[in-house]
Amino acid sequence: MEPGDPLLIARAQFGLNIAFHILFPTITIGLAWILVYFRVQYARTGEAAWLATYLLWTKVFALTFAMGVVTGIVMSFQFGTNWPGYMNSVGNVAGPLLAFEVLTAFFLEATFLGVMLFGMKRVPGWMHLASTVLVAFGTTVSAFWILALNSWMQTPAGLGLADGQLIAADWWQVIFNPSFPYRLTHMLLASGLTAAFVVAGLSAWRLLQACADAAALRTLRTGILLAAVLAPAQAFVGDLHGLNTLEHQPAKIAAMEAVWKTEKGAPLILFAIPNASEQRNDFAIQIPRGASLILKHDPDAEIKGIDAFAPDAPPVAPVFFAFRIMVGTGMLMIALSWFGAWRMRKSATLPRWLLWTFAGFTFSGWIATLAGWLVTEIGRQPWLVTGVLRTADAVGPVSEAQLGASLTGYILTYSLMLVAYIVVLTHLAGKGSASADGSKPAAIPESTLA
């Protein structure tokens, strides 16, 4: 595709929208369950410090949830404006899955979010706690349906034909398609890990300004310990996901590992500059037979290369580099969380240089998530629904000028929104969970906890 190709611009526009949108659910899914932990701790102890912590992070959750809703609505319109061929071809499958997400998850979240935010002094404590749990459950259910649809697009199953139209012949197979369990688990862990680093990073930011803030120290410990558990679990699940991808989407694996030619004993490329015109890797740093060993547990096993899938092979360079960014960020997150957990076992406080490091890693989960999303979405090209619908066959008749103008508008708007969001978050974290006069919120009477 040429730089001015409407298809490329349409893909870039939708990519920008979904990339910006995914930033916020990636936080809210995990943060909602952290809020459940804070709320349970307050219900169990009745300590005002836990209440203050819960109220502070509820504000962060509410802001992030609102950003996710707004960007999700904008994204959904593009199915009709930019990609009419998608719903025309597979709408009988995609439409119900999106509707299930709204009916079973969004309504649940929206209903009980109001109770969670404004009902603490208006409903019994058990109901407020239940509302917090239901909001968290709703975010997970939402992820379930969205990942079911995305996984089905990657590894479609359960399709049938009726009057020349594609339909869902078996909803069980559609939902629980071959890659769904791995993608759902991978995404839920990614969200928990992202939220853990947001909590740890913003708490570290607070401690850099008020080192005696006990509540911030408590949430810093919570974020670090949670990340220390989830990060290695994510690496393990990621490996299983990779093996599943090798089975069902081998072309994506060939691009991820920059394997140009089908070969036995394929090397593991640690770094290289993929050269698509020459079908080779320039300046490669590699481990002999490493890819075959990791992917098939046999150093002499055959790995299919890009040549086996031409002309329907994905572009190598973006998938190759995005995969390494994702893995590299994940390894740094493991190292930092483990080191932080070890230091907190030795001392109740962390040195300022380590607090600065955690503050710098506040949004590291975003980097890993976006890199993983690029691997997933670019790696399935040129298919929108693998083996069923090509991306080029779904794009609408929107002109290059219209797409370019709207893309520019999105870039400017989203840049401003992202800056404003980060400024507000750091402002909230900087103030901490104390009120302006340094006092803590008063505890709710014991009778409301019953």
Summary of the structure (lengths in Angstrom):
residues: 450
radius of gyration: 23.4
end to end distance: 63.4
largest distance: 73.7
contacts: 1520
relative contact order: 0.14
helix: 71%
strand: 7%
